[in-house]
Amino acid sequence: MSHGATEPRTHGPPVEELRLSDWFHPGKRPDVVTITDWLAPVIWEGTFNRQVLGRYYGRQNLTIGLAVLATGRTADQYLEMFMRSANKHFMSGYRVVFYIMVDALSRLPDLEPDPLRTFKVLPIKGDRWGDFHLTHMSSLAEHILGHIEDEVDFLFSMTVNRVFQNDFGVETLGASVAQLHAWWYFKNKDIPYERRPKSAACIPFGQGDFYYDGSVIGGRPLEVLTLIEGYLQGVTHDHKNGLNSTYERHLNKYFFTHKPTKLLSPEYSWNTALRPPAQVWSVKATRLSRWYF
């Protein structure tokens, strides 16, 4: 385990682009949605070939970032479980930079040294408008522009109330990655989009694709930055108009107008309050049930 400065990325010779059909086999999961209307893959256990992906990405010399906000009591409750499980299961075998965003210096858990794992503690500024998500996203945007975009090829941002249980691997990488919501994917009615027309987060009745889980976003660093900027603009618009929609509703509006290039099944963010149905073959990570996240 290493801390502090991250070495500049180096890249090997160009690698032939991997075609979706080389590694993704949606026909193996007829019980679930595996392709969206805009032809983006939905990643479920059984749809992807780990060996093909491993050979391809193993030649890419990738660095993957994982950002997490851990402040106050959330750090005390969840950070050690998050980091120990992520260190074991998140992008195993690949170079990873963990960005732990804190409002005060927190002691990181003692982990086994690994040359592929770097941990960076990033300070965050004050609680903007008293909102957890505004604090997280505002700070993450500053760090992407300040250094993250030069340090990693792909970036995920996740909430800290998460325990990784199985391999969360390179099958999840994409330009713009969205996480399907465990509850609303299977319920699929009365979806809680923002419906007030004056809100920037509004999705009119009769419209919408899926309901996305706000606890996981990912993609190329500048794609993540674009998402954050869209969210912050929406919040500013609503604030000026006396409205206050949720982060998750703004996120769903963004992905409605900017279609993600890859969707992760509920297996990648299962809620511990729910019993997995037959369609969930392998839970990659569980999200501890805290509704304020």
C-alpha positions in Angstrom: 0.0 0.0 0.0 1.3 3.4 -0.9 0.2 6.9 -0.1 0.6 10.3 -1.6 1.9 11.2 -5.0 0.8 9.2 -8.0 3.2 8.5 -10.8 2.3 9.7 -14.3 0.6 7.0 -16.4 2.6 5.3 -19.1 1.1 3.5 -22.0 2.3 0.6 -24.0 1.9 0.1 -27.8 -1.6 0.6 -29.2 -4.0 -2.3 -28.7 -6.6 -3.3 -31.3 -10.0 -2.1 -30.2 -12.1 -4.7 -28.5 -15.5 -5.3 -30.2 -18.6 -5.8 -28.0 -19.3 -9.1 -29.6 -15.8 -10.4 -28.6 -16.7 -10.4 -25.0 -20.4 -9.7 -24.4 -23.0 -12.4 -24.9 -26.5 -11.1 -24.0 -28.3 -14.2 -25.3 -27.0 -16.1 -22.3 -29.3 -14.1 -20.0 -32.8 -14.1 -21.6 -34.3 -13.6 -18.1 -33.1 -10.0 -17.8 -32.6 -6.8 -19.9 -29.1 -7.0 -21.4 -29.3 -4.4 -24.2 -30.9 -1.0 -24.0 -32.9 0.7 -26.7 -29.8 2.7 -27.6 -27.7 -0.5 -27.8 -25.7 -0.1 -24.6 -24.8 -3.3 -22.8 -26.3 -4.1 -19.4 -23.7 -6.1 -17.5 -25.0 -9.2 -15.6 -23.2 -12.2 -14.4 -23.1 -14.7 -17.3 -23.1 -12.1 -20.1 -19.3 -11.4 -20.3 -16.1 -13.3 -20.9 -13.6 -12.6 -18.2 -10.7 -14.3 -20.1 -11.2 -12.1 -23.2 -11.5 -9.0 -21.2 -8.5 -9.9 -19.0 -6.3 -10.4 -22.1 -7.4 -7.2 -23.6 -7.1 -4.9 -20.6 -4.0 -6.6 -19.4 -2.1 -5.1 -22.3 -3.5 -1.6 -21.7 -1.4 -0.6 -18.7 -4.6 0.9 -17.1 -4.9 2.9 -14.0 -8.4 3.1 -12.5 -9.6 5.5 -9.8 -12.1 5.0 -7.1 -13.3 8.1 -5.2 -15.3 7.9 -2.0 -16.5 10.6 0.4 -16.0 9.6 4.0 -16.8 12.3 6.5 -17.7 12.4 10.2 -19.7 9.4 11.4 -19.9 7.8 8.0 -16.1 7.5 8.0 -16.2 5.9 11.5 -19.0 3.5 10.5 -18.1 2.4 7.0 -14.7 3.4 5.8 -12.7 0.4 7.1 -15.2 -2.1 5.7 -15.3 -0.3 2.4 -11.5 -0.1 2.0 -10.7 -3.6 3.1 -13.3 -5.1 0.7 -12.5 -2.8 -2.2 -8.8 -3.6 -1.8 -9.6 -7.2 -2.2 -12.3 -7.2 -4.9 -12.2 -3.9 -6.8 -10.2 -4.3 -10.1 -8.1 -7.0 -8.7 -4.8 -7.3 -10.6 -5.0 -3.8 -12.0 -3.4 -0.5 -10.8 -5.9 1.4 -8.7 -5.8 4.8 -7.0 -8.2 5.2 -4.1 -9.2 8.8 -3.5 -10.5 9.1 0.1 -12.2 12.4 0.4 -12.4 13.6 4.0 -13.2 16.7 6.0 -10.5 15.9 8.5 -7.5 13.6 8.5 -8.8 10.1 9.2 -6.6 7.2 9.9 -6.7 4.7 7.1 -6.9 1.0 8.0 -3.7 -1.0 7.8 -3.7 -3.0 4.6 -1.3 -5.4 3.1 1.3 -3.6 0.9 0.5 -3.9 -2.8 2.4 -2.0 -5.5 -0.8 -1.8 -7.6 -2.7 0.1 -4.9 -2.2 3.7 -4.0 -4.3 5.6 -1.4 -4.6 9.3 -1.5 -6.4 11.3 1.2 -8.1 14.4 -0.4 -9.3 17.3 1.7 -12.8 18.6 1.0 -14.2 22.1 1.6 -17.2 23.1 3.7 -20.6 21.5 3.5 -22.2 23.4 0.6 -25.8 24.3 1.4 -25.7 21.5 4.0 -26.0 18.9 1.3 -23.9 15.6 1.3 -24.0 15.2 -2.5 -23.2 18.8 -3.3 -20.2 18.6 -1.0 -19.0 15.3 -2.6 -19.6 16.3 -6.2 -18.2 19.8 -6.0 -15.1 18.6 -4.4 -14.7 15.7 -6.8 -15.0 18.1 -9.8 -12.2 20.2 -8.4 -10.0 17.2 -7.9 -10.7 15.8 -11.4 -9.6 19.1 -12.9 -6.7 19.5 -10.5 -5.0 16.1 -11.0 -7.3 13.1 -11.3 -7.8 13.5 -15.1 -4.0 13.1 -15.5 -3.7 10.1 -13.1 -6.3 7.6 -14.2 -7.9 6.2 -17.3 -11.3 5.4 -15.7 -12.9 6.8 -12.6 -15.6 5.5 -10.3 -17.3 7.4 -7.5 -19.1 5.4 -4.9 -20.7 6.0 -1.5 -18.8 4.6 1.5 -21.7 2.5 2.8 -20.6 -0.4 0.5 -19.1 -3.8 1.0 -17.5 -5.5 -2.0 -18.2 -9.3 -2.0 -17.1 -10.6 -5.4 -14.9 -9.4 -8.3 -15.9 -5.9 -9.5 -13.8 -6.1 -12.6 -13.0 -4.5 -16.0 -16.3 -5.6 -17.5 -17.6 -2.5 -15.8 -15.3 -0.1 -17.6 -16.8 2.3 -20.2 -16.9 5.9 -21.3 -20.1 6.6 -19.2 -21.3 4.0 -16.7 -24.6 4.1 -14.9 -25.8 1.7 -12.1 -29.3 0.3 -12.2 -31.2 0.7 -9.0 -31.8 -2.6 -7.2 -35.3 -1.9 -6.0 -36.7 0.1 -9.0 -35.3 -2.2 -11.6 -37.5 -5.0 -10.4 -40.5 -2.9 -9.3 -40.5 -0.8 -12.5 -43.6 1.1 -11.8 -44.4 4.4 -10.0 -40.7 5.3 -10.6 -39.8 8.4 -8.5 -38.6 10.7 -11.2 -38.8 14.4 -10.6 -42.1 15.4 -12.3 -42.4 19.1 -11.5 -42.0 20.9 -14.8 -40.0 23.8 -13.3 -37.3 21.6 -12.0 -34.2 21.0 -14.0 -34.5 17.4 -13.0 -37.9 16.9 -14.5 -38.7 13.9 -16.6 -42.3 14.2 -17.9 -44.9 11.6 -17.2 -44.7 8.8 -19.8 -41.0 9.3 -20.4 -37.8 7.7 -18.8 -35.6 4.7 -19.5 -34.5 3.2 -16.2 -34.1 4.4 -12.6 -30.5 4.7 -11.8 -28.8 4.3 -8.4 -27.0 7.4 -7.4 -24.5 5.6 -5.2 -22.3 4.5 -8.2 -21.2 6.5 -11.2 -18.2 5.8 -13.5 -16.5 6.5 -16.8 -13.7 8.4 -18.3 -12.7 11.2 -15.9 -13.9 14.0 -18.1 -17.2 12.2 -18.7 -17.7 12.0 -15.0 -16.8 15.7 -14.8 -19.4 16.5 -17.4 -22.0 14.6 -15.4 -21.1 16.5 -12.2 -21.2 19.9 -14.0 -24.7 19.0 -15.3 -25.8 18.1 -11.8 -24.4 21.3 -10.3 -26.1 23.4 -12.9 -29.4 21.7 -12.3 -29.1 22.2 -8.6 -28.3 25.9 -9.1 -31.2 26.3 -11.4 -33.6 24.8 -8.9 -32.2 26.7 -6.0 -32.8 30.0 -7.8 -36.4 28.9 -8.4 -37.1 27.8 -4.8 -37.0 24.1 -5.7 -35.0 21.3 -4.1 -34.9 18.0 -5.9 -32.7 15.1 -5.0 -29.3 14.2 -6.3 -30.6 10.9 -7.6 -33.3 12.6 -9.6 -30.9 15.0 -11.1 -28.7 12.1 -12.0 -31.6 10.3 -13.6 -32.4 13.4 -15.7 -28.8 13.6 -16.8 -28.7 10.0 -18.0 -32.1 10.4 -19.7 -30.6 13.2 -21.9 -27.1 11.8 -22.0 -27.4 8.1 -22.5 -24.8 6.0 -20.6 -22.6 3.8 -22.8 -22.7 0.9 -20.2 -25.2 0.0 -17.5 -24.4 -2.2 -14.5 -27.0 -4.6 -13.3 -28.3 -4.5 -9.7 -25.7 -7.2 -8.9 -23.1 -4.4 -8.6 -25.0 -2.4 -6.0 -27.4 -4.7 -4.2 -29.3 -3.3 -1.2 -28.9 -5.4 2.0 -32.5 -4.7 2.9 -33.7 -6.7 -0.1 -33.7 -10.5 -0.8 -32.0 -11.2 -4.1 -34.4 -12.7 -6.7 -33.5 -15.5 -9.0 -32.2 -13.1 -11.7 -29.3 -12.0 -9.4 -26.7 -14.7 -9.8 -23.7 -13.0 -8.2 -23.8 -10.0 -5.9 -20.6 -8.0 -6.5 -21.2 -5.4 -3.9 -23.8 -4.6 -1.3 -25.0 -1.2 -0.2 -25.9 -1.1 3.4 -29.4 0.3 3.8 -29.1 3.9 4.8 -31.7 5.9 2.9 -30.0 9.3 3.3 -27.3 8.2 1.0 
